[in-house]
Amino acid sequence: MVIIDRDDKFPDVAAVLVARALWRYRSELAPVYLVAVLAISGAVLHVVHPEWWPWLLGAATVAAWALAIFGERVGLVRRIERLYAAAVTMSGGAWLTAATALGVTFQPLPQILVCGGSVLAVPWWAHRRRRAKVRVDRQIAAWPEIAQAVGLPGSRAQSAVADVWGWRARFALARGQTIQDVMAKIPAIESALGTFRGAVRVSPTRDEKANRFELRVLDTDPHADAIPWPGPSVSSITEPIDLGPFEDATSARVLLLRRHGLIGGVAGSGKSGGINVLMGNLSACRDVVIWAIDLKRGMELQPWASCIDRLATTPEQAQAMLRDAVTVLEARAEWLTANGRRIWDPTPELPALIIVVDEYAELADDAPDAAGDTDSIARRGRAVAVTLVAATQRPTQKAMGKGAVRSQMDVRVSFRVRERKDVDLILGQGMLNAGWHAHTLNAPGKFLLSAPEHDTPRRGRAYLLTDATVAETAERHASIRPALDEVSRRALDEARQTAPSVPVTPSRDDRAETALTEALQGAPDEGLPVAHLMMLTQMSRPTLYRRLAELVKAGHAVQVGRGRYKAADHAR
């Protein structure tokens, strides 16, 4: 018998079609195959070796125990999977033992086999990972036809694996084909695979061979919803900061020590959220002093004011701050030379200095004279741990100034851009053709990260910090913020004595000093307790005691009585 179902010259034999179907659906029919194997094996063993039943029972028990205890080594990662495999092994072994000793037709062994097989088959059929693997296997099996349809004939699959959100596979290209050819075919591949738009990712393989590529296909978008910030990932600037998860659930960690950073993206792309993630981590580092420039009158960075040592909100303040930053890096360079050292190793006593600039283009327009200082910081700030992090919508040469600022930025974070050419502006020349398609990012907070340790395009999504989270984090971290080191403070004092003063937003230390003075002067007759002073000044207890002692030593009148402090005409 033959079945004619297409226009082949020689139609398929029915047995061939049945065999193909049995093989194609081998995963779904696995429980049926197992029941059949048990029935046939029981019948044969009962006739040939009925005395083997004790050995079969022992072997089944040992195999079930091994799967339950060591099943992870054979791919049974979850405990429930190991218990299920052990239950199936023990049940099948027990039935085979009884069938070997009594015969397959001994009642009620046939009913037990059918009913037990049906019950144990339900978890197998319902298992998500098994169904995902079957779907991947079938798509890989159909790849030759897909490749022919999309214009990549001769390419072949080498391996494939299913994961939480979809699957990924490694492919070998035919002679003369390149990964750029594959990237140009991404829309056609999405259509051939029947996925949603934007579900396919193409990247080079880890061995960087030109005739291979890795294909990642998403069944669901892991970044469809906002991801709450889990808290700071670092306690030192020497550790890489976690900006958010990639699509494979790994963390987008990047090191900022001795690296300048550029954050770009259109309005509404999540750029401000990325800055909040950065600030939340930097404020947790005890070896970093944060300076910030926000020319939108502090609208974006003001919530972090308690953690920012110095905040500039006008062009004049920004220009003075950057000039002081150059003074700091020059003083640190002289100190390193005098002490025979090459780099500034951040510690709480010798902290790094990070300058965060929001809307850098505004700085270039409103304070053009500051371009020379930013250029100097970008070129000379690495060794002395003075880092510049700039955020802007379009980092054109005009917006970034005429110096080497943009070319010196090793860390690039691109949120969604409106035009394709903006990809190269943010991430670097040629990145668009290399597959860094920031213009296809389709939700606020999604980003591409380019850094020395991230040289392939992988989509991430920045964590979400609500206003309440920002306020709570800033309040919690305010008490652990370090002060600028003695070398830098001395250099700034000397520079201010010889240069005209510029009104600058008071630093965190200045605000604390003012709050302490006002609290002591306005204290009631019985004075204020230490806890109250700590709350008003945001100082830690040791810092507060040290400052009170310094006030007394300097001749200021501070009255102490029963642990309470107030301004007085005499000191005791």
VOLUM-363496 format. One record per residue (C-alpha): residue in one letter; x, y, z; residue number from 0. Coordinates in steps of 0.5 Angstrom, whole numbers. Last residue first. Example, Ala and Ser with C-alpha at 12.3 -4.5 7.8 and 13.67 -1.06 7.14 Angstrom:
res/c1/c2/c3/n
S/27/-2/14/1
A/25/-9/16/0
***
This chain:
res/c1/c2/c3/n
R/66/145/159/571
A/66/151/154/570
H/63/158/156/569
D/58/163/153/568
A/54/157/151/567
A/51/153/145/566
K/48/147/146/565
Y/49/140/148/564
R/46/134/152/563
G/50/128/154/562
R/48/130/162/561
G/51/137/161/560
V/55/139/155/559
Q/56/147/153/558
V/59/149/147/557
A/63/155/146/556
H/67/156/140/555
G/75/156/142/554
A/77/152/136/553
K/78/146/141/552
V/71/146/143/551
L/69/146/136/550
E/74/141/134/549
A/71/136/140/548
L/64/137/137/547
R/66/135/130/546
R/69/129/133/545
Y/63/127/137/544
L/59/128/131/543
T/63/124/126/542
P/63/118/131/541
R/56/119/132/540
S/55/119/124/539
M/52/126/121/538
Q/46/127/118/537
T/46/134/121/536
L/39/134/124/535
M/38/127/126/534
M/45/126/129/533
L/44/132/133/532
H/37/129/136/531
A/41/122/137/530
V/46/126/141/529
P/41/130/146/528
L/40/137/145/527
G/41/142/151/526
E/37/143/157/525
D/36/150/156/524
P/33/149/149/523
A/37/149/143/522
G/37/154/137/521
Q/45/156/137/520
L/47/148/138/519
A/42/146/132/518
E/44/152/128/517
T/51/150/128/516
L/50/143/127/515
A/46/145/121/514
T/51/149/118/513
E/56/144/119/512
A/52/139/116/511
R/51/143/110/510
D/58/144/109/509
D/60/137/109/508
R/55/135/104/507
S/57/141/99/506
P/54/148/99/505
T/52/149/92/504
V/57/154/89/503
P/58/161/89/502
V/64/163/85/501
S/70/165/89/500
P/76/169/85/499
A/82/165/85/498
T/89/165/90/497
Q/85/163/96/496
R/81/158/92/495
A/87/154/89/494
E/90/153/96/493
D/84/151/99/492
L/82/146/93/491
A/89/143/94/490
R/89/142/101/489
R/82/139/100/488
S/85/134/95/487
V/91/132/99/486
E/86/131/105/485
D/82/126/102/484
L/74/128/100/483
A/69/126/105/482
P/66/119/106/481
R/59/118/105/480
I/56/113/110/479
S/51/117/114/478
A/48/119/107/477
H/47/112/105/476
R/40/110/109/475
E/37/117/107/474
A/39/116/100/473
T/36/109/99/472
E/30/111/102/471
A/29/117/98/470
V/31/113/92/469
T/26/108/94/468
A/20/112/95/467
D/21/116/88/466
T/21/109/85/465
L/28/105/83/464
L/27/101/77/463
Y/33/96/75/462
A/35/97/68/461
R/34/92/62/460
G/39/89/58/459
R/40/87/51/458
R/46/84/49/457
P/50/86/43/456
T/57/83/44/455
D/64/86/47/454
H/62/87/54/453
E/68/86/58/452
P/71/92/55/451
A/65/96/55/450
S/59/96/51/449
L/52/96/54/448
L/45/96/50/447
F/39/98/54/446
K/32/97/56/445
G/29/102/61/444
P/24/104/57/443
A/21/99/52/442
N/22/98/45/441
L/29/97/43/440
T/30/97/36/439
H/34/103/35/438
A/39/101/40/437
H/41/96/34/436
W/48/94/36/435
G/49/89/30/434
A/56/90/28/433
N/53/95/22/432
L/51/99/28/431
M/57/99/32/430
G/61/102/26/429
Q/63/108/30/428
G/62/108/37/427
L/56/106/42/426
I/53/113/43/425
L/54/117/36/424
D/54/110/32/423
V/47/108/35/422
D/45/115/33/421
K/46/113/26/420
R/40/109/26/419
E/35/114/29/418
R/30/115/35/417
V/35/112/40/416
R/33/107/45/415
F/38/106/51/414
S/45/106/50/413
V/50/105/55/412
R/58/106/53/411
V/64/105/58/410
D/70/106/55/409
M/69/114/55/408
Q/76/117/52/407
S/73/118/45/406
R/67/122/47/405
V/72/127/52/404
A/77/128/46/403
G/76/135/45/402
K/71/139/41/401
G/66/139/46/400
M/61/133/47/399
A/55/137/44/398
K/58/139/38/397
Q/61/132/37/396
T/55/129/38/395
P/53/126/44/394
R/45/125/43/393
Q/41/125/49/392
T/46/126/54/391
A/49/123/60/390
A/56/124/62/389
V/60/120/67/388
L/67/123/69/387
T/72/119/73/386
V/78/122/78/385
A/81/116/80/384
V/88/119/80/383
A/90/114/74/382
R/84/115/70/381
G/83/122/70/380
R/88/125/65/379
R/85/124/58/378
A/78/125/61/377
I/79/130/66/376
S/83/134/61/375
D/77/134/56/374
T/72/136/62/373
D/77/142/64/372
G/78/144/57/371
A/70/144/55/370
A/69/148/61/369
D/69/155/57/368
P/63/152/53/367
A/58/153/60/366
D/51/154/57/365
D/52/150/51/364
A/57/145/53/363
L/54/144/59/362
E/47/143/56/361
A/49/138/52/360
Y/52/134/58/359
E/44/133/60/358
D/46/130/67/357
V/54/130/69/356
V/56/125/74/355
I/63/127/77/354
I/66/121/80/353
L/72/122/85/352
A/76/116/88/351
P/77/116/96/350
L/83/116/100/349
E/81/115/107/348
P/75/111/105/347
T/80/107/100/346
P/81/108/93/345
D/88/106/90/344
W/91/112/86/343
I/96/110/81/342
R/103/110/79/341
R/106/111/86/340
G/113/113/88/339
N/110/118/94/338
A/112/124/91/337
T/110/122/84/336
L/103/120/87/335
W/102/126/91/334
E/104/130/85/333
A/98/126/81/332
R/93/127/86/331
A/94/135/86/330
E/93/135/79/329
L/87/131/79/328
V/84/135/85/327
T/86/142/81/326
V/82/139/75/325
A/76/137/79/324
D/76/144/82/323
R/76/147/75/322
L/70/142/74/321
M/66/145/80/320
A/67/152/78/319
Q/65/151/71/318
A/59/147/74/317
Q/57/153/79/316
E/57/158/73/315
P/53/154/69/314
T/48/153/74/313
T/46/147/78/312
A/52/144/81/311
L/52/139/87/310
R/57/137/91/309
D/58/132/96/308
I/52/128/93/307
C/49/123/98/306
S/44/128/102/305
A/43/131/95/304
W/40/124/92/303
P/33/127/91/302
Q/36/133/87/301
L/39/129/82/300
E/34/130/76/299
M/31/137/78/298
G/37/140/80/297
R/36/146/77/296
K/36/143/70/295
L/43/144/70/294
D/45/138/74/293
I/52/137/75/292
A/54/132/80/291
W/60/130/85/290
I/60/124/88/289
V/66/122/93/288
V/67/114/93/287
D/71/109/98/286
R/65/108/102/285
C/61/105/96/284
A/53/105/97/283
S/52/112/94/282
L/55/109/88/281
N/50/103/87/280
G/44/108/88/279
M/47/113/84/278
L/48/108/78/277
V/41/105/79/276
N/38/112/79/275
I/42/114/72/274
G/39/108/69/273
G/32/111/71/272
S/34/117/68/271
K/36/114/61/270
G/30/110/61/269
S/28/112/54/268
G/23/117/55/267
A/27/123/52/266
V/32/119/47/265
G/38/115/49/264
G/45/116/51/263
I/50/114/57/262
L/57/115/57/261
G/62/113/62/260
H/69/114/64/259
R/74/108/66/258
R/79/108/72/257
L/74/105/76/256
L/67/104/73/255
L/67/96/72/254
V/61/94/69/253
R/56/88/71/252
A/50/87/66/251
S/47/81/71/250
T/46/74/67/249
A/38/73/66/248
D/39/70/59/247
E/36/77/57/246
F/41/81/61/245
P/39/83/68/244
G/40/90/71/243
L/46/96/72/242
D/50/91/76/241
I/56/95/78/240
P/63/92/78/239
E/67/92/84/238
T/73/97/86/237
I/68/102/87/236
S/67/99/93/235
S/60/97/97/234
V/57/94/91/233
S/50/90/88/232
P/46/96/91/231
G/39/94/92/230
P/34/89/89/229
W/32/94/84/228
P/25/93/81/227
I/24/90/74/226
A/19/93/70/225
D/15/88/65/224
A/17/86/58/223
H/24/85/59/222
P/24/77/59/221
D/20/78/53/220
T/17/71/51/219
D/18/65/46/218
L/25/68/45/217
V/30/66/40/216
R/37/66/40/215
L/42/64/34/214
E/49/64/35/213
F/54/65/29/212
R/59/61/25/211
N/63/62/19/210
A/67/68/22/209
K/70/64/28/208
E/70/68/34/207
D/71/62/39/206
R/65/65/43/205
T/60/65/38/204
P/58/71/34/203
S/51/74/35/202
V/44/74/32/201
R/38/75/36/200
V/31/73/34/199
A/25/76/38/198
G/24/83/35/197
R/18/81/32/196
F/14/75/34/195
T/16/68/32/194
G/13/64/26/193
L/20/61/25/192
A/20/63/18/191
S/18/70/19/190
E/23/71/25/189
I/28/69/20/188
A/26/74/15/187
P/26/79/19/186
I/33/77/22/185
K/36/76/14/184
A/41/82/15/183
M/44/80/21/182
V/45/73/18/181
D/49/76/12/180
Q/53/80/17/179
I/55/74/20/178
T/58/72/14/177
Q/57/67/8/176
G/62/65/3/175
R/63/58/5/174
A/56/56/8/173
L/55/58/15/172
A/55/54/22/171
F/50/54/27/170
R/50/55/34/169
A/43/55/38/168
R/39/58/43/167
W/32/57/46/166
G/26/61/49/165
W/25/64/56/164
V/27/59/61/163
D/32/56/57/162
A/32/51/51/161
V/39/48/48/160
A/41/47/41/159
S/47/45/37/158
Q/51/44/30/157
A/45/47/26/156
R/47/48/19/155
S/48/53/13/154
G/48/51/6/153
P/43/56/4/152
L/42/62/7/151
G/37/66/3/150
V/31/66/8/149
A/27/60/4/148
Q/33/56/4/147
A/35/57/11/146
I/28/55/13/145
E/28/49/9/144
P/35/47/12/143
W/32/49/19/142
A/27/44/19/141
A/30/39/24/140
I/32/45/28/139
Q/25/47/29/138
R/23/40/31/137
D/28/40/36/136
V/26/47/39/135
R/19/45/40/134
V/21/38/43/133
K/26/42/48/132
A/20/46/50/131
R/15/41/51/130
R/20/37/55/129
R/22/44/59/128
R/14/45/60/127
H/13/38/63/126
A/5/37/62/125
W/6/30/58/124
W/11/28/63/123
P/7/29/69/122
V/1/26/65/121
A/5/19/63/120
L/5/17/71/119
V/-2/16/71/118
S/-3/13/64/117
G/3/8/65/116
G/0/6/72/115
C/-7/5/69/114
V/-4/1/63/113
L/1/-3/67/112
I/-4/-4/73/111
Q/-9/-7/69/110
P/-5/-12/65/109
L/-2/-14/72/108
P/-9/-15/75/107
Q/-9/-21/74/106
F/-3/-25/71/105
T/-3/-24/64/104
V/4/-22/64/103
G/7/-28/68/102
L/8/-29/75/101
A/16/-28/76/100
T/18/-24/71/99
A/11/-20/71/98
A/12/-19/78/97
T/19/-16/77/96
L/17/-12/71/95
W/12/-9/75/94
A/17/-7/81/93
G/22/-4/76/92
G/17/0/72/91
S/14/3/79/90
M/21/4/82/89
T/24/7/75/88
V/18/12/74/87
A/18/14/82/86
A/26/15/81/85
A/25/19/75/84
Y/19/23/78/83
L/23/24/85/82
R/29/27/80/81
E/24/32/77/80
I/21/34/83/79
R/29/36/86/78
R/30/40/80/77
V/36/39/75/76
L/35/33/72/75
G/41/33/67/74
V/45/27/68/73
R/49/30/74/72
E/43/32/77/71
G/40/25/78/70
F/45/24/84/69
I/40/23/90/68
A/34/21/87/67
L/37/18/80/66
A/41/13/85/65
W/36/11/89/64
A/31/9/83/63
A/37/5/80/62
V/39/2/87/61
T/31/0/87/60
A/30/-2/80/59
A/37/-7/80/58
G/34/-10/87/57
L/28/-12/84/56
L/31/-14/78/55
W/35/-19/81/54
P/30/-22/86/53
W/26/-23/79/52
W/31/-27/76/51
E/28/-34/77/50
P/23/-33/71/49
H/29/-33/66/48
V/27/-35/59/47
V/19/-35/59/46
H/18/-30/65/45
L/23/-26/62/44
V/20/-26/55/43
A/13/-24/57/42
G/16/-18/62/41
S/21/-15/57/40
I/15/-15/52/39
A/10/-12/57/38
L/16/-7/60/37
V/18/-5/53/36
A/11/-3/51/35
V/9/1/57/34
L/16/5/56/33
Y/14/6/48/32
V/7/9/51/31
P/10/13/56/30
A/15/16/50/29
L/10/17/45/28
E/10/25/46/27
S/18/25/46/26
R/18/20/40/25
Y/13/24/36/24
R/18/25/30/23
W/20/18/30/22
L/13/15/31/21
A/11/19/25/20
R/17/17/21/19
A/15/10/22/18
V/8/11/20/17
L/10/15/13/16
V/15/9/12/15
A/10/4/13/14
A/5/7/8/13
V/10/7/2/12
D/12/14/0/11
P/10/16/-7/10
F/15/16/-13/9
K/16/22/-18/8
D/14/26/-12/7
D/7/31/-13/6
R/5/30/-6/5
D/0/26/-2/4
I/0/19/-5/3
I/0/14/0/2
V/2/7/-2/1
M/0/0/0/0
***
